[in-house]
Amino acid sequence: MIPNQRQSLHVTLTRPQRDTTIVHLAGDLDDRSLSALEELLTHRLRSCLRTVVVDLTELAYLSPRASDLLTRQAGQASRYHTHLVILPHTPIPDIHHTAQAPISALP
């Protein structure tokens, strides 16, 4: 990926059980996506589900404001007696910015 180039956010909903929804997110969860995601999660948390899983494992980018939103949604979940499970985003190191020794410096 070219630095500063953003990918669109892809959202997939699955329902493996009657009382569980998985919200799978892929691409970039940036500030442009926040209001739509907040609306989606609020609706899911209010819909009498027992568990809502937010899968962040395939995100390329997670903005700090998106992280704050998920924290707020966890508070909402407890008010609706719903379990909110967040599968964490693990950033991939940018190999293009990793320092490398010149070949001549190798033993």
Backbone hydrogen bonds in HBPLUS format (Angstrom, degrees):
<---DONOR---> <-ACCEPTOR-->    atom                        ^
c    i                          cat <-CA-CA->   ^        H-A-AA   ^      H-
h    n   atom  resd res      DA  || num        DHA   H-A  angle D-A-AA Bond
n    s   type  num  typ     dist DA aas  dist angle  dist       angle   num
A0005-GLN N   A0002-ILE O   3.00 MM   3  5.50 155.3  2.06 140.6 141.6     1
A0010-HIS N   A0026-ALA O   2.78 MM  16  5.11 168.5  1.79 157.2 158.8     2
A0026-ALA N   A0010-HIS O   2.97 MM  16  5.11 149.6  2.06 145.8 153.0     3
A0012-THR N   A0024-HIS O   2.96 MM  12  5.09 156.8  2.01 145.8 152.7     4
A0024-HIS N   A0012-THR O   2.84 MM  12  5.09 168.8  1.85 164.9 161.5     5
A0014-THR N   A0022-ILE O   3.01 MM   8  5.20 155.2  2.08 143.7 151.4     6
A0022-ILE N   A0014-THR O   2.81 MM   8  5.20 166.5  1.83 151.8 155.8     7
A0020-THR N   A0017-GLN O   3.22 MM   3  5.22 170.9  2.23 112.2 113.2     8
A0050-ARG N   A0019-ASP O   2.82 MM  31  5.13 142.0  1.96 127.1 139.2     9
A0051-THR N   A0019-ASP O   3.03 MM  32  6.42 163.0  2.06 161.5 164.5    10
A0021-THR N   A0051-THR O   3.09 MM  30  6.58 152.9  2.17 151.4 158.9    11
A0053-VAL N   A0021-THR O   2.85 MM  32  6.24 167.2  1.87 160.4 164.8    12
A0023-VAL N   A0053-VAL O   2.67 MM  30  5.98 171.2  1.68 173.1 175.0    13
A0055-ASP N   A0023-VAL O   2.84 MM  32  6.01 159.0  1.88 143.7 150.9    14
A0025-LEU N   A0055-ASP O   3.01 MM  30  6.02 174.0  2.01 162.3 162.0    15
A0060-ALA N   A0027-GLY O   2.58 MM  33  5.11 166.0  1.59 141.8 147.1    16
A0029-LEU N   A0061-TYR O   2.82 MM  32  5.85 174.3  1.83 154.5 152.8    17
A0063-SER N   A0029-LEU O   2.98 MM  34  6.28 164.7  2.01 170.0 164.9    18
A0033-SER N   A0030-ASP O   3.05 MM   3  5.69 150.2  2.14 118.4 126.1    19
A0034-LEU N   A0031-ASP O   3.42 MM   3  5.35 158.7  2.47 100.4 106.3    20
A0037-LEU N   A0033-SER O   3.09 MM   4  6.23 161.1  2.13 156.4 162.4    21
A0038-GLU N   A0034-LEU O   2.80 MM   4  5.94 162.6  1.83 158.1 163.1    22
A0039-GLU N   A0035-SER O   3.03 MM   4  6.19 160.3  2.07 146.5 151.4    23
A0040-LEU N   A0036-ALA O   3.02 MM   4  6.21 160.8  2.06 146.1 151.4    24
A0041-LEU N   A0037-LEU O   2.87 MM   4  6.08 171.2  1.88 159.0 160.6    25
A0042-THR N   A0038-GLU O   2.91 MM   4  5.96 163.3  1.93 149.4 154.8    26
A0043-HIS N   A0039-GLU O   3.03 MM   4  6.15 160.6  2.07 146.4 151.6    27
A0044-ARG N   A0040-LEU O   3.02 MM   4  6.28 160.9  2.06 148.8 154.2    28
A0045-LEU N   A0041-LEU O   2.84 MM   4  6.04 160.9  1.87 155.3 160.3    29
A0046-ARG N   A0042-THR O   3.06 MM   4  6.19 143.5  2.20 143.6 152.5    30
A0047-SER N   A0044-ARG O   3.28 MM   3  5.21 153.1  2.36  99.0 106.9    31
A0083-HIS N   A0050-ARG O   2.85 MM  33  6.12 177.9  1.85 152.9 152.3    32
A0052-VAL N   A0083-HIS O   2.82 MM  31  6.20 162.4  1.86 171.0 176.5    33
A0085-VAL N   A0052-VAL O   2.86 MM  33  6.22 163.0  1.89 153.3 159.1    34
A0054-VAL N   A0085-VAL O   2.73 MM  31  6.15 162.2  1.76 165.4 171.8    35
A0087-LEU N   A0054-VAL O   2.85 MM  33  6.13 158.0  1.90 148.7 156.2    36
A0056-LEU N   A0087-LEU O   2.94 MM  31  5.62 157.4  1.99 145.1 151.9    37
A0059-LEU N   A0056-LEU O   3.12 MM   3  5.52 164.3  2.14 123.4 122.4    38
A0066-ALA N   A0063-SER O   3.07 MM   3  5.11 123.3  2.41  96.9 111.5    39
A0067-SER N   A0063-SER O   3.06 MM   4  6.44 151.6  2.15 149.9 157.8    40
A0068-ASP N   A0064-PRO O   3.02 MM   4  6.36 152.6  2.09 145.8 153.1    41
A0069-LEU N   A0065-ARG O   2.95 MM   4  6.20 150.5  2.04 141.3 149.3    42
A0070-LEU N   A0066-ALA O   3.04 MM   4  6.36 156.7  2.10 149.1 154.0    43
A0071-THR N   A0067-SER O   3.13 MM   4  6.44 149.1  2.23 143.5 151.9    44
A0072-ARG N   A0068-ASP O   2.98 MM   4  6.33 157.3  2.03 151.5 157.3    45
A0073-GLN N   A0069-LEU O   2.87 MM   4  6.16 153.7  1.94 150.3 158.4    46
A0074-ALA N   A0070-LEU O   3.03 MM   4  6.26 141.1  2.19 139.7 149.1    47
A0075-GLY N   A0071-THR O   3.38 MM   4  6.80 147.3  2.50 141.4 148.6    48
A0075-GLY N   A0072-ARG O   3.08 MM   3  5.21 121.6  2.44  97.5 111.5    49
A0076-GLN N   A0072-ARG O   3.06 MM   4  6.48 150.6  2.15 144.6 153.3    50
A0077-ALA N   A0073-GLN O   2.86 MM   4  6.12 154.1  1.93 149.1 155.7    51
A0078-SER N   A0074-ALA O   3.32 MM   4  6.64 155.2  2.38 144.2 148.5    52
A0079-ARG N   A0075-GLY O   3.37 MM   4  6.70 149.6  2.47 142.1 149.7    53
A0079-ARG N   A0076-GLN O   3.05 MM   3  5.19 120.9  2.41  98.9 113.9    54
A0080-TYR N   A0076-GLN O   3.13 MM   4  6.49 139.8  2.30 147.3 158.7    55
A0080-TYR N   A0077-ALA O   3.07 MM   3  5.16 128.3  2.35  97.7 111.4    56
A0082-THR N   A0077-ALA O   2.94 MM   5  4.95 178.0  1.94 144.7 144.9    57
A0081-HIS N   A0078-SER O   3.25 MM   3  4.91 161.8  2.28  97.6 102.2    58
A0097-HIS N   A0094-ASP O   3.22 MM   3  5.85 158.5  2.27 114.7 120.2    59
A0098-THR N   A0095-ILE O   3.44 MM   3  5.17 168.6  2.45  99.2 101.3    60
A0105-ALA N   A0102-PRO O   2.88 MM   3  5.40 150.8  1.96 115.0 124.2    61
A0106-LEU N   A0103-ILE O   3.10 MM   3  5.44 159.7  2.14 111.2 117.6    62
